[in-house]
Amino acid sequence: MDFTEITVFTNSENAEVVAYFLQEVCLDGVTILDKNDLYQNASWDYKDDSADLAYADEVMVKGYCNVEDTNSVLTFLRQNLANLADAGSLDIKVGTVDGNAWVEKWKETFRPLETKKLVICPEWQSVETDKTVFLMDSGVAFGTGQHETTSMCLEFLENLPLSNQTVLDVGCGSGILGLCSLLLGAKSAELVDIDVQATDVALHNAQINGLESLCSIKTGNLTEKTTGTFNIVFANLTADILQLLYQDISTVVHTGTTLILSGILDIKLDGIVELYSQKFDVLEIKQKGEWRALKLSAK
């Protein structure tokens, strides 16, 4: 099975934003190739001349998608890239890569990720640690916890009182937030995503961690599939989707519910804060690069 390789040409200042758009519609493993990284790494005392060959004059941001999704991915990218100013040429190059070879190469890059209380470990690897281990296979379509948006959620999660708490993971992807909540003491978790591929992966991760009996995993829209309220709600999505889901999220919380929002670009933060402040108190804001995450409490 082949995959489509999509390369967007941009500049250093906008590379992370372009990568964000690719991650929204591509498989996991978006990469940024910036020639400046060759010259700004102070730990290198020698660079072979051939190292330049992998780079272009502009920054290249590469993502991969299923061949049948190519047209819809390109449409999404062109619509969103049109909103960027002074971002280089924003030319798009489309090619194909051998699927089996790419998946195996992707697996080689997925290494255990250690956080304050957890080690997130690929299912096909092993790790020796005193910390709680979360085994996962994200497939190639969902996050592994390394992106800033997810890592900020994990930082919030690890500092929450989880014992006897009910958790909802909205747009769960690989299930990392809801399932790690269970590993760290939550009573139950509900994981919801509109993508059946996501919920299949989340179910697999629940099974390999022995958590299947503690969680329910549902495919569909939030309000169609979820009833009742929860003590803790995670929504690691995008600012635009968080705006659309404000009313729906408001129906699954009660006074005192902790809400963690992430996937918010810095330029979208004020709009999200203004909207959610109608029903929630903002307790804390985290930032990593251009990304922001919020911890809120329902009034």
Number of C-alpha atoms within 10 A of each C-alpha: 9 14 22 20 19 22 22 25 23 24 20 18 12 18 21 18 19 25 19 19 17 27 21 16 19 25 18 20 21 17 17 19 18 20 19 13 10 14 10 9 9 8 6 9 6 6 10 6 7 7 10 12 8 10 14 12 12 18 23 28 24 23 24 29 22 17 15 10 13 18 10 10 20 16 10 14 19 14 10 12 16 10 8 13 9 10 18 17 11 23 12 16 12 14 11 14 13 12 15 12 11 15 14 10 11 13 16 9 9 16 13 22 16 16 15 11 16 20 19 23 20 19 15 9 12 11 12 7 10 9 13 16 21 21 23 25 20 23 19 18 21 23 21 26 21 15 13 18 26 20 19 25 24 22 14 16 21 16 10 15 13 19 13 12 17 21 28 27 25 25 22 30 27 29 32 26 26 29 28 24 27 22 17 17 13 22 16 21 28 22 30 28 23 17 15 14 16 25 23 18 22 29 21 20 23 27 14 14 16 11 19 17 10 14 20 15 22 23 19 16 16 21 14 10 15 18 10 8 18 21 21 27 25 23 22 24 19 18 21 13 13 21 15 11 16 14 13 16 20 15 15 19 22 16 12 15 20 22 25 23 25 27 27 24 19 15 11 15 18 10 13 17 16 10 13 19 15 10 16 21 17 15 11 12 16 15 16 14 10 14 22 22 27 22 20 23 21 19 13
